[in-house]
């Protein structure tokens, strides 16, 4: 099976602009393709996994990836799939986030001479003269077509700013620029990006002619990656300081029965023959499949040692009912507790809830337990002595455990 057919078998391809041409280029290692990553945070998330593994698969098949860091487009903010405007970041914040992205990507993609490239669109977008840009590419875009684009659909309901309206032009210009400068002939992205991606394809065709259009190939990955990486309103980060290896493992260990084999097929590098055999699994075997998924992905991001520790900790919790040294733990001084700390404050301090309002909602729904006792009172308070009579374990929902130590 060649690489294009493998991508299809793994459920990664949703739409393409010229399938025969794309198949020929990818299978023969002729694709120079890019995927863009806007720097909206200081870490990639589990939701970026599909893009990273896709780049790795294609590179292994002889194709050349370009990881495009969105230092310029992040200044505008992608409205795709948004009901509100993104928070405006400073250039310093964006530059810092871009450096964090680079370090994480290097774990997946092999960069260097003749290998993958890492570019930052700030290098060309921030130097553009606005009037010159309008004269250069403005006539290639129909406002009517832009307003019908799926990427603006939700934002149109609550109000789309003129700033965000320019995002499609910026993303299209990226493809146009890299096509000329680096021979980039293919773009990958989630299905919410389809309009933006077609914009780049059309811009190249209109500016450079039909011959150039033959080399302008847009391939689209499924939107599943956009749905991954969030749990209880919080992102699941690749940075171990933001999401510990244990928490990362637990996220994948707890995916739904209906999603586990889809995730294994899309995100791991296990042979398809092995995965196809797993399609027959049911009942308790699906828990084994979840362990395989969690271990494979944790190993890819955090290494074998951390994956082994996370798996051992998870098994201690769920299989044996024990407490593992690798369980996520928060340590406080006795002075931090004072005369006592309320459960809502404790949930926020341990990052089990992003706010006291969210913590209150969890308690109200019966989703918080301390040492197997369900918490029902919002003002339930714990003193230093409560933390020193043995393990103090907070359980959020059915599957999130956190230990608190007070010294």
C-alpha positions as CSV (number, residue, x, y, z in Angstrom):
1,X,0.0,0.0,0.0
2,X,1.4,3.4,-1.0
3,X,1.3,6.5,1.3
4,X,-1.8,8.1,-0.3
5,X,-3.8,4.9,-0.1
6,X,-2.6,4.6,3.5
7,X,-3.8,8.1,4.4
8,X,-7.2,7.1,2.9
9,X,-7.3,3.9,4.9
10,X,-6.5,5.7,8.1
11,X,-9.4,8.1,7.5
12,X,-7.3,11.2,7.1
13,X,-8.5,12.6,3.8
14,X,-11.7,14.5,3.5
15,X,-11.5,16.6,0.3
16,X,-9.0,17.2,-2.4
17,X,-8.8,19.5,-5.4
18,X,-7.1,17.2,-7.9
19,X,-7.0,13.6,-6.5
20,X,-5.1,11.9,-9.4
21,X,-2.4,14.6,-9.4
22,X,-2.2,14.6,-5.6
23,X,-1.9,10.8,-5.5
24,X,0.9,10.7,-8.0
25,X,2.9,13.5,-6.3
26,X,2.6,12.1,-2.8
27,X,3.2,8.5,-3.7
28,X,6.4,9.5,-5.6
29,X,7.7,11.8,-2.9
30,X,7.3,15.0,-5.1
31,X,5.1,17.0,-2.7
32,X,6.5,20.0,-0.9
33,X,3.6,20.7,1.4
34,X,2.9,23.0,4.3
35,X,0.7,23.1,7.4
36,X,0.2,26.4,9.3
37,X,0.3,26.7,13.1
38,X,-0.9,30.0,14.6
39,X,0.9,30.9,17.8
40,X,-2.1,31.6,20.1
41,X,-0.5,29.8,23.1
42,X,3.0,28.8,24.3
43,X,2.4,25.1,23.6
44,X,0.9,22.9,20.9
45,X,-2.1,20.9,22.1
46,X,-3.3,17.3,21.6
47,X,-5.5,18.8,18.8
48,X,-2.3,19.4,16.7
49,X,-1.5,15.7,16.9
50,X,-3.1,14.9,13.6
51,X,-1.1,17.6,11.7
52,X,2.2,16.5,13.3
53,X,1.7,12.8,12.6
54,X,0.6,13.6,9.1
55,X,3.7,15.6,8.4
56,X,5.8,12.7,9.8
57,X,4.1,10.1,7.7
58,X,4.5,12.1,4.5
59,X,8.2,12.9,5.3
60,X,8.9,9.2,5.8
61,X,7.5,8.6,2.3
62,X,10.0,11.1,0.8
63,X,7.9,14.3,0.7
64,X,9.1,17.6,2.1
65,X,7.2,19.3,4.9
66,X,7.1,23.0,5.6
67,X,6.0,23.8,9.2
68,X,4.7,27.3,8.9
69,X,4.7,29.2,12.2
70,X,2.0,31.9,12.0
71,X,3.9,34.8,13.5
72,X,2.1,37.1,11.1
73,X,-1.3,35.6,10.8
74,X,-1.6,35.4,14.6
75,X,-1.5,39.2,14.7
76,X,-4.9,39.0,13.0
77,X,-6.5,35.8,14.4
78,X,-8.3,33.0,12.6
79,X,-12.1,33.4,12.8
80,X,-12.7,29.8,11.7
81,X,-15.1,28.0,14.0
82,X,-15.2,30.9,16.4
83,X,-18.2,32.7,17.9
84,X,-16.1,35.5,19.3
85,X,-12.9,37.4,18.4
86,X,-9.6,35.9,19.6
87,X,-7.6,37.7,22.3
88,X,-5.1,40.1,20.8
89,X,-1.5,39.1,21.5
90,X,1.5,41.3,21.6
91,X,4.4,40.7,19.1
92,X,6.6,39.6,22.1
93,X,4.0,37.0,23.2
94,X,3.7,35.7,19.6
95,X,7.5,35.5,19.2
96,X,7.8,33.6,22.5
97,X,5.0,31.2,21.5
98,X,6.6,30.6,18.1
99,X,9.9,29.5,19.8
100,X,7.9,27.1,22.0
101,X,6.3,25.6,19.0
102,X,9.6,25.1,17.3
103,X,11.0,23.1,20.2
104,X,8.0,20.8,20.3
105,X,7.8,20.2,16.5
106,X,11.4,19.0,16.4
107,X,10.3,15.9,18.4
108,X,8.2,14.9,15.4
109,X,9.7,16.3,12.3
110,X,13.3,16.0,11.0
111,X,14.5,19.5,10.0
112,X,17.6,20.4,8.2
113,X,19.2,20.7,4.8
114,X,17.2,18.9,2.2
115,X,14.7,17.8,4.9
116,X,11.8,19.7,6.5
117,X,11.7,23.4,6.7
118,X,10.4,25.7,9.4
119,X,9.3,29.1,8.3
120,X,7.6,32.0,10.0
121,X,5.1,34.1,8.0
122,X,6.0,37.1,10.0
123,X,9.1,37.3,7.8
124,X,7.0,38.3,4.8
125,X,3.6,39.4,6.1
126,X,4.8,42.1,8.6
127,X,6.8,43.9,5.9
128,X,3.9,44.1,3.4
129,X,2.7,47.6,2.4
130,X,-1.1,47.6,2.7
131,X,-1.8,49.5,-0.4
132,X,0.7,47.5,-2.4
133,X,-0.9,44.2,-1.1
134,X,-4.4,45.4,-2.2
135,X,-3.1,46.2,-5.7
136,X,-1.1,42.9,-5.8
137,X,-3.8,40.4,-4.7
138,X,-7.0,42.3,-3.9
139,X,-8.5,42.0,-7.3
140,X,-8.2,38.2,-7.1
141,X,-10.8,37.9,-4.2
142,X,-14.6,38.2,-4.5
143,X,-16.1,39.8,-1.4
144,X,-19.3,37.9,-2.2
145,X,-17.5,34.6,-2.2
146,X,-15.6,35.4,1.0
147,X,-18.8,36.2,2.8
148,X,-20.2,32.8,1.9
149,X,-17.1,31.0,3.2
150,X,-17.6,28.5,5.9
151,X,-14.7,29.9,8.0
152,X,-16.7,33.1,8.5
153,X,-20.1,31.5,9.0
154,X,-20.2,31.5,12.9
155,X,-18.6,34.9,13.2
156,X,-21.1,36.5,10.8
157,X,-23.9,35.7,13.3
158,X,-22.3,37.8,16.1
159,X,-20.3,40.2,14.0
160,X,-17.1,39.7,12.0
161,X,-14.5,42.4,12.4
162,X,-12.7,43.8,9.4
163,X,-9.4,42.7,11.0
164,X,-10.5,39.0,10.9
165,X,-12.0,39.4,7.4
166,X,-8.5,39.8,6.2
167,X,-7.4,36.4,7.5
168,X,-8.3,34.6,4.3
169,X,-6.2,37.0,2.2
170,X,-3.2,36.5,4.5
171,X,-3.4,32.7,4.5
172,X,-3.8,32.7,0.7
173,X,-0.8,35.0,0.4
174,X,1.3,32.6,2.4
175,X,0.6,29.8,-0.1
176,X,1.3,32.2,-3.0
177,X,4.6,33.4,-1.5
178,X,5.9,29.9,-0.6
179,X,4.9,28.5,-4.0
180,X,7.2,31.1,-5.6
181,X,10.0,31.2,-3.0
182,X,10.2,27.6,-1.9
183,X,8.4,25.5,-4.5
184,X,5.6,24.6,-2.1
185,X,2.9,22.9,-4.2
186,X,0.5,21.5,-1.6
187,X,-1.3,22.7,1.6
188,X,-2.9,20.6,4.3
189,X,-5.5,21.7,6.8
190,X,-8.7,21.0,8.7
191,X,-12.0,21.1,6.9
192,X,-12.9,24.4,8.5
193,X,-9.9,25.8,6.5
194,X,-11.2,24.7,3.1
195,X,-12.3,28.2,2.0
196,X,-9.0,29.7,3.0
197,X,-7.1,26.9,1.3
198,X,-9.0,27.3,-2.0
199,X,-8.3,31.0,-1.7
200,X,-4.6,30.3,-1.9
201,X,-5.0,27.9,-4.8
202,X,-7.1,30.4,-6.8
203,X,-4.7,33.2,-6.0
204,X,-1.8,31.3,-7.5
205,X,-3.8,30.3,-10.6
206,X,-4.9,33.9,-11.2
207,X,-1.5,35.5,-10.6
208,X,0.8,32.9,-12.2
209,X,-1.4,31.3,-14.9
210,X,-2.8,27.8,-15.6
211,X,0.6,26.1,-15.6
212,X,1.1,27.2,-12.1
213,X,-2.4,26.0,-11.1
214,X,-1.3,22.5,-12.2
215,X,1.2,22.5,-9.4
216,X,-1.1,24.1,-6.8
217,X,-2.6,21.2,-5.0
218,X,-4.7,21.5,-1.9
219,X,-5.4,18.4,0.3
220,X,-7.6,18.5,3.3
221,X,-7.5,16.5,6.5
222,X,-10.5,15.6,8.5
223,X,-11.6,18.1,11.2
224,X,-11.3,15.4,14.0
225,X,-8.0,17.0,15.0
226,X,-9.8,20.2,15.9
227,X,-12.1,18.3,18.2
228,X,-9.3,16.6,20.0
229,X,-7.2,18.0,22.8
230,X,-9.9,19.6,25.0
231,X,-11.5,18.1,28.1
232,X,-13.7,19.8,30.7
233,X,-13.1,23.1,29.0
234,X,-9.3,22.9,29.3
235,X,-6.7,22.3,26.6
236,X,-4.6,19.2,26.7
237,X,-1.1,20.5,26.1
238,X,2.1,18.8,24.7
239,X,4.2,20.8,27.2
240,X,4.7,18.6,30.3
241,X,4.6,21.7,32.5
242,X,1.1,22.5,31.4
243,X,-0.3,18.9,31.1
244,X,1.7,16.3,32.9
245,X,2.6,13.0,31.1
246,X,0.2,11.2,33.5
247,X,-2.7,13.6,32.6
248,X,-1.8,13.3,28.9
249,X,-1.9,9.6,29.2
250,X,-5.2,9.7,31.1
251,X,-6.8,11.9,28.5
252,X,-6.2,9.3,25.7
253,X,-7.0,6.4,28.1
254,X,-10.4,7.9,28.7
255,X,-11.5,8.5,25.1
256,X,-15.0,7.0,24.2
257,X,-15.4,3.5,23.1
258,X,-16.7,4.7,19.7
259,X,-13.6,6.9,19.1
260,X,-10.7,4.7,20.3
261,X,-10.0,2.7,17.1
262,X,-10.5,5.8,15.0
263,X,-7.9,7.6,17.1
264,X,-5.5,4.6,16.9
265,X,-5.9,4.5,13.1
266,X,-5.4,8.3,12.6
267,X,-2.7,9.1,15.2
268,X,-0.5,6.1,15.8
269,X,2.0,4.4,13.5
270,X,0.8,0.9,14.3
271,X,0.4,-1.2,11.1
272,X,-3.0,-1.1,9.6
273,X,-3.2,-4.9,9.6
274,X,-2.9,-4.9,13.4
275,X,-5.5,-2.1,13.7
276,X,-7.9,-3.9,11.4
277,X,-7.7,-6.9,13.7
278,X,-8.6,-4.7,16.6
279,X,-11.8,-3.6,14.8
280,X,-13.2,-6.9,16.1
281,X,-12.6,-6.0,19.7
282,X,-15.4,-5.3,22.1
283,X,-16.2,-5.0,25.8
284,X,-13.1,-5.2,28.0
285,X,-10.9,-5.5,24.9
286,X,-11.7,-1.8,24.2
287,X,-10.0,-0.9,27.5
288,X,-6.9,-2.6,26.2
289,X,-7.2,-0.6,23.0
290,X,-7.4,2.6,25.0
291,X,-4.2,1.6,26.9
292,X,-2.5,1.0,23.6
293,X,-3.6,4.4,22.3
294,X,-2.6,6.3,25.4
295,X,0.8,4.6,25.7
296,X,1.7,5.1,22.0
297,X,0.9,8.8,22.0
298,X,2.5,9.5,25.4
299,X,5.6,7.7,24.2
300,X,5.7,9.9,21.1
301,X,5.4,13.1,23.0
302,X,7.1,12.4,26.3
303,X,9.4,9.4,25.7
304,X,9.3,5.8,26.7
305,X,10.3,6.4,30.4
306,X,7.4,8.8,31.0
307,X,5.0,6.6,29.1
308,X,5.9,3.6,31.3
309,X,5.5,5.7,34.4
310,X,2.1,7.1,33.3
311,X,0.9,3.6,32.5
312,X,2.0,2.2,35.8
313,X,0.3,5.1,37.7
314,X,-2.9,4.6,35.8
315,X,-3.0,0.9,36.4
316,X,-2.3,1.5,40.1
317,X,-5.3,3.8,40.3
318,X,-7.8,1.8,38.3
319,X,-6.8,-1.8,38.4
320,X,-5.5,-2.0,42.0
321,X,-7.2,1.0,43.6
322,X,-3.8,2.2,44.9
323,X,-2.0,5.5,44.9
324,X,1.0,6.0,42.6
325,X,3.9,8.4,43.1
326,X,3.3,9.5,39.6
327,X,-0.2,10.8,40.2
328,X,-0.5,14.6,39.6
329,X,0.3,16.2,42.9
330,X,0.1,19.8,44.2
331,X,2.3,20.7,47.2
332,X,1.5,23.6,49.6
333,X,3.0,25.0,52.7
334,X,0.9,25.0,55.9
335,X,0.9,28.8,55.7
336,X,-0.9,28.5,52.3
337,X,-3.8,26.7,54.0
338,X,-3.9,29.0,57.0
339,X,-7.0,28.3,59.2
340,X,-8.5,26.4,56.4
341,X,-9.1,26.3,52.7
342,X,-12.5,26.0,51.0
343,X,-13.0,23.2,48.4
344,X,-13.7,25.8,45.6
345,X,-10.4,27.6,46.3
346,X,-8.6,24.2,46.4
347,X,-10.0,23.2,43.1
348,X,-8.7,26.4,41.5
349,X,-5.3,26.2,43.2
350,X,-4.8,22.6,42.0
351,X,-6.0,23.6,38.5
352,X,-8.8,21.1,38.6
353,X,-11.1,24.0,37.7
354,X,-10.3,27.2,35.8
355,X,-12.5,29.3,38.1
356,X,-14.5,29.1,41.3
357,X,-17.6,29.3,39.2
358,X,-16.6,26.2,37.4
359,X,-15.7,24.5,40.6
360,X,-19.1,25.4,42.1
361,X,-20.8,23.8,39.0
362,X,-18.8,20.6,39.5
363,X,-19.7,20.4,43.2
364,X,-23.4,21.1,42.4
365,X,-23.4,18.3,39.8
366,X,-21.9,15.8,42.3
367,X,-18.7,15.6,40.4
368,X,-16.2,16.2,43.3
369,X,-15.0,13.7,45.9
370,X,-12.3,13.9,48.5
371,X,-11.0,10.5,49.7
372,X,-14.1,8.8,48.4
373,X,-16.5,11.3,50.2
374,X,-18.8,13.2,47.8
375,X,-18.6,17.0,48.4
376,X,-22.0,18.6,48.5
377,X,-21.3,21.9,50.4
378,X,-19.7,24.8,48.5
379,X,-18.2,26.1,51.7
380,X,-16.7,22.8,52.8
381,X,-13.3,23.7,54.3
382,X,-10.2,21.6,55.1
383,X,-7.6,22.4,57.7
384,X,-3.9,21.5,57.7
385,X,-4.7,18.4,59.8
386,X,-7.0,17.1,57.1
387,X,-4.0,16.9,54.7
388,X,-1.7,15.1,57.2
389,X,-3.8,12.1,58.2
390,X,-2.9,10.1,55.0
391,X,-3.2,10.6,51.3
392,X,-5.5,13.5,50.4
393,X,-7.0,12.7,47.0
394,X,-9.4,14.8,45.1
395,X,-11.5,13.1,42.4
396,X,-13.1,15.1,39.7
397,X,-15.7,13.3,37.7
398,X,-15.1,9.6,37.2
399,X,-11.5,9.6,35.9
400,X,-9.5,12.6,37.1
401,X,-7.5,12.2,40.3
402,X,-5.2,14.7,42.1
403,X,-3.2,14.4,45.3
404,X,-2.6,17.3,47.6
405,X,0.3,17.4,50.0
406,X,0.8,20.0,52.7
407,X,4.2,20.3,54.4
